[in-house]
């Protein structure tokens, strides 16, 4: 995804919400690519299927499924994302779900910025497995 991974110092200078913003885009892109691979060819179909995975409630469930598989370093990033103050919570999500979704996004953003694409793919596969088991 990135041509050059960022250093720990560069990532830390961004702040966890900036990292989560990257992770939000990464997660959304991975879902879209997966759905295109499954035949969601029209933009409307892609959107309608995507919202099943890219929302606070679904991401919170994915975060719960991922937690046991995380390394110590990943858990620290996850906690920072979960515990950060986000200002406002969308009406469609409860605070706990929104915080868990932010944690997931922070983790995905951090992995992307670190250049850990294989790990990102592993954790994404776990999130999709959990989503399919819960549907």
C-alpha positions as CSV (number, residue, x, y, z in Angstrom):
1,X,0.0,0.0,0.0
2,X,2.7,2.5,0.9
3,X,5.9,2.7,-0.9
4,X,7.9,3.5,2.2
5,X,6.7,2.6,5.8
6,X,6.8,5.4,8.3
7,X,9.0,5.4,11.4
8,X,7.5,5.0,14.8
9,X,8.3,8.7,15.5
10,X,6.5,9.8,12.3
11,X,3.5,7.8,13.2
12,X,3.5,9.0,16.8
13,X,3.6,12.6,15.6
14,X,0.4,12.1,13.6
15,X,-1.8,11.4,16.6
16,X,-4.0,8.4,17.0
17,X,-7.1,10.0,15.4
18,X,-5.1,10.7,12.2
19,X,-3.9,7.1,12.3
20,X,-7.5,6.0,12.7
21,X,-8.5,8.1,9.8
22,X,-6.0,6.3,7.6
23,X,-7.3,3.0,9.0
24,X,-10.9,3.9,8.2
25,X,-9.9,4.4,4.6
26,X,-7.8,1.2,4.5
27,X,-10.6,-0.9,6.0
28,X,-13.2,0.6,3.6
29,X,-10.9,0.0,0.6
30,X,-10.2,-3.6,1.7
31,X,-14.0,-4.3,2.1
32,X,-14.7,-2.7,-1.4
33,X,-12.0,-4.8,-3.0
34,X,-13.3,-8.0,-1.4
35,X,-16.8,-7.2,-2.5
36,X,-15.7,-6.5,-6.1
37,X,-14.0,-9.9,-6.1
38,X,-17.3,-11.4,-5.1
39,X,-19.1,-9.8,-8.0
40,X,-20.4,-6.5,-6.7
41,X,-20.0,-4.9,-10.0
42,X,-22.4,-2.0,-9.9
43,X,-21.7,1.0,-7.6
44,X,-25.1,0.7,-6.0
45,X,-24.6,-3.0,-5.2
46,X,-21.1,-2.3,-3.9
47,X,-22.4,0.5,-1.6
48,X,-25.3,-1.6,-0.3
49,X,-23.1,-4.6,0.5
50,X,-20.3,-2.4,1.9
51,X,-22.4,-0.8,4.7
52,X,-22.9,-4.2,6.2
53,X,-19.2,-4.2,7.2
54,X,-18.2,-0.5,7.4
55,X,-20.2,0.9,10.3
56,X,-19.5,1.3,14.0
57,X,-21.6,-1.7,15.1
58,X,-20.0,-4.1,12.6
59,X,-16.5,-2.8,13.3
60,X,-17.0,-3.1,17.0
61,X,-17.9,-6.8,16.6
62,X,-14.9,-7.2,14.4
63,X,-12.7,-5.5,17.0
64,X,-14.0,-7.9,19.7
65,X,-13.2,-10.9,17.4
66,X,-9.6,-9.6,16.8
67,X,-8.6,-8.8,20.3
68,X,-7.4,-12.3,21.3
69,X,-5.2,-12.4,18.1
70,X,-3.3,-9.2,18.7
71,X,0.3,-8.9,19.8
72,X,1.3,-6.7,22.7
73,X,2.3,-3.8,20.4
74,X,-1.0,-4.1,18.4
75,X,-3.0,-4.2,21.6
76,X,-1.3,-1.0,22.8
77,X,-2.3,0.7,19.5
78,X,-5.8,-0.7,19.8
79,X,-6.2,0.6,23.3
80,X,-5.0,4.1,22.4
81,X,-7.6,4.2,19.6
82,X,-10.3,2.9,21.9
83,X,-9.5,5.3,24.7
84,X,-9.1,8.5,22.7
85,X,-11.6,11.3,23.0
86,X,-13.4,11.7,19.7
87,X,-15.6,14.6,20.5
88,X,-18.9,13.4,19.1
89,X,-20.6,10.1,18.4
90,X,-22.9,9.6,15.5
91,X,-26.5,9.0,16.3
92,X,-26.4,5.6,14.6
93,X,-23.8,4.3,17.1
94,X,-23.5,4.0,20.8
95,X,-20.3,5.3,22.5
96,X,-18.9,1.8,23.2
97,X,-19.3,0.7,19.6
98,X,-17.9,3.9,18.3
99,X,-14.8,3.6,20.5
100,X,-14.3,0.0,19.5
101,X,-14.6,1.0,15.8
102,X,-12.1,3.7,16.3
103,X,-9.8,1.2,17.9
104,X,-10.1,-1.1,14.9
105,X,-9.5,1.8,12.5
106,X,-6.4,2.9,14.5
107,X,-5.0,-0.6,14.4
108,X,-5.5,-0.9,10.6
109,X,-4.1,2.6,10.0
110,X,-1.0,1.8,12.2
111,X,-0.4,-1.5,10.4
112,X,-0.7,0.3,7.0
113,X,1.6,3.1,8.0
114,X,4.1,0.6,9.4
115,X,4.1,-1.3,6.1
116,X,2.8,-4.5,7.7
117,X,0.6,-5.5,4.8
118,X,0.7,-9.3,5.5
119,X,-0.5,-8.7,9.1
120,X,-3.1,-6.3,7.8
121,X,-4.4,-9.0,5.5
122,X,-4.4,-11.6,8.3
123,X,-6.5,-9.4,10.6
124,X,-8.8,-8.4,7.8
125,X,-9.5,-12.0,7.1
126,X,-10.4,-12.5,10.8
127,X,-12.8,-9.6,10.7
128,X,-14.5,-10.9,7.6
129,X,-14.8,-14.4,9.1
130,X,-16.3,-12.9,12.3
131,X,-18.8,-10.8,10.2
132,X,-19.9,-13.8,8.2
133,X,-20.4,-15.9,11.4
134,X,-22.5,-13.1,13.0
135,X,-24.8,-12.6,10.0
